[in-house]
Structure formats: structure tokens, C-alpha cells
């Protein structure tokens, strides 16, 4: 087992995971703590340290308006049953690395995971994430922490004025993720990983983050595969407000100015001098929900455009992608997801780029929530044993197959092959305009061909006319 590694900043000591075949390095710093004068600035590389840094404990969760783990809401029970015991602070730029390597010379494929939560909530070690279950099957898994909400995505004219020429403005959370990916590229060989085989994956806002990282010129050449779960951003050109739209920088700056006035802060200097918890209390006072939320903007340096503008103009790296959604989401706040996902697959595959589509349509025991937003994570991470829900043998069988498809994709760029019991999986064909394939995860993985949809091409044509330069 690989318990000690040397990265560019110094020596790290990990520990034995729950599975003794996996070494775990928790709380690995990839950037300086973004506190004090570094609040609302681009992340800076971590300084070197002397001696051996022990990586036994998770770093703090990023600042959120409500500390996860308190309350009786659905997701507290589902995802945060022990989160109340974790710290929460601005000092949150840490990775968690899980490796089955023994010598450090293995050159294993790498999965980098970006958590969801609307860019306002979430953390990299939620209970449904079980990186050890994947790492034991022959990959290195890296879980990325990054700044959220007010601290991760505030824009303001004063921030823009103080930002050096050529440096991205705002989008600090995305800049964090990018620095983490670059850290992985430079250091993962020490953990037995192959820097030339990095797949980036995420769910919900994590899927949006994957797209932002894939489309940004800052990450050119680093990402070799991408997985977007419940979050493909796409537009047909005829919607009033397409899913995944990005605010122009000027609008985001004005939004930040209005926010400061709303909470009684005069300027950026005063905001920087305030304790982080005080700022979050003021945010919560005017916005217990997400009435005031902070997301990405087109800064012209990191985020260059809306994602669908990149898609229509073929400004997307040609890497294999795996995309899909949960059936239960289509009955709630994400009714648009099947069409957006199919439109994305149609456009991308029509240019000869490989994309695999899926839909989770499984039964979820314990209540009537159905295949809710995020329910796929228990299966993808093969982590059913961590859940309160009374999962049965058939659910574990499905989780083995789902996790195996994901593992195969990380290893080869193709989800097909055998599961980790060496049983051949049902064939998952890539989507093509001639054969619009997907795989439906019900009680079993079921390959399907979608019915003809003549209006799809007509709508895509509208998008091409509107968005193609």
C-alpha cells in the first residue's frame, strides 16, 4: 500500500482506508487558504512545507448559508446525516485522494469528481460518495473541494478593477476547480495515477462545472474524458431562458453591487474585513433560500461564452462524454432535461464526437421519492451500504453494473466490457443521429433506441441559425 508520497510541495502521509487495499489521503491542500486579502481573488498555489504532512482528516466544508446536517429536510436525511460534525470555513481548498497503488509506478486512470449543490451548497465527502469502492477496482479517485456561492462566485466592479490584466474575473469556484485539476495533472503520478488519463465527472452543478472546465482554454489538454450527470446545458434557440445560461460580467457586477447595498456593506474593503460567518448571516437574513445566489459569469478569460455557443460552434475538445439524467427529475423541476440531453447528444454525435446517453429509472425503496435528483449517486459510487434506505440484493446487483460502466469509461473512454465480477455487461451503444441509443437503468441495464423525433432537428437548426458565428 502506498502510504507516503512526495508531491511538489512536500511529503504526504495517508492512511489505510476502510478497504485495506486502498490508501486514503484526506485534506490534501492544493492552494493557499483563500482568506483575508485572498478572499474574492484567484486561488494561489500552495506553499511548500517542511517535514511530513499527515492527511488523515477531511478539510473543512466550504462556507454555506446553512451548515449541513441540521434540520429535518429531505436532503439532510439523505446526504448529510453526519455533516454536523464537520467544520465549515473559507479554508476549504483541499482534495481527497483514494488510490489502490502499491509502488507509485502503476499509471492508473484517474477520476476527478466535482460535487453538486447549485454552486451554493455541497462538499466533497458527502455520505453517498464512496471513492474507495471505485478505487479498489483499479483507478485513482480525487474528490475536489472548491469555494461556493458568495465566496466562490461574487462579481463586483471593485473586484474587476483590482484584477490584473489577463486574470479571470470572479468565477473563483471554477478557478479553484481548475487549479485542483492542474495540481492533479502535476502530482497524481506520485499516487500511481496517469496524468494523461484524467476523466472529470460531476452531478448537477458538478456537471455544469465539468462543462465549464472542459470548455475553458485554461485547461487545454488536461481532460481526456467527461461525465455529466443531471446537468447538461443546452439551448435550441427558441427558448426564452435556456437551461444553464451564464450571466454577462456587467450584469453580475451590478448584481454584486445590489447585494452589498442589501446587506449594508459600503465597499469591497469593508466586505473583506468582515468575518465570513457574519457575511453568511447577513445573506441568510435576506435570503434563507436561494433568492440571492451567486453563479458563473462570462468573464472573457475563464468562461468565454454560454456552453451551447461553444457546442454549436464546435469549440469543444473532442473527448468521449457520458451524459444523462434521472427519470424522477423530469416530473419535477427539470422537465426539460430529456430534450436538452438528447439535443446535446444529437449535435455532438452529428460531428463525429463520441457520447453515451443514459437515464436512471430505478425504484428507490424507503419512501415515494422515486428516482429523485441525486439518487443515481448511490449506484454510480456503489455506495448503497452507506444509505438509510432498505436497499435489497437486486439494488446491489444494479449498483455493481452501473459502477462498472463508469469504471470502464474512466479506464478506456468506453463504458462497455465486463462488470467487476467479470460478467459481460449489456452493450451500451454510443448515440448517433442514425441510431439514437441510450441505456435505461431500471431493474437491469436495458439498451434502447429512442423513437424518431422530427422536431428535434428543426429545433437544432434554429439553434444553429441563432448561435453559429
Secondary structure, 3 states (H helix, E strand, C coil): CCCEEEECCEEEECEECCCCCCEEEEEEECECCCCHHHCCCCCCECCCCCCEEECCCCCCECCCCCCCCCCCCHHHHHHCCCHHHCCECCCCCEEEEEECCCCCCCCEEEEEEECCCCCCCCCCCCCCCCHHHHHCCCCEEEEECCCCHHHHHCCCHHHHHHCCCCCCCCCHHHHHHHHHHHHHHHHHHHHCEEEEEEEEEEECHHHHHHHHHHHCHHHCCCCCEEEEECCCCECCCCCCCCECCCEEHHHHHHHHHHHHHHHCCCCHHHHHHCCHHHHHHHHHHHCCCCCCCCCCEECCCCCCCCHHHHHHCCCCCCCEEEEEEEHHHHHCCCCCHHHHHHHHHHHHHCCCCCEEEEEECCCCCCCCCCCCCCCHHHHHCCCHHHCCCCCCHHHHHHHHHHHHHHHHHHHHCCCCCECCCCCECCCCCCCCCCCCEEEEECCCEEEEECCCCHHHHHHHHHHHHHHCC
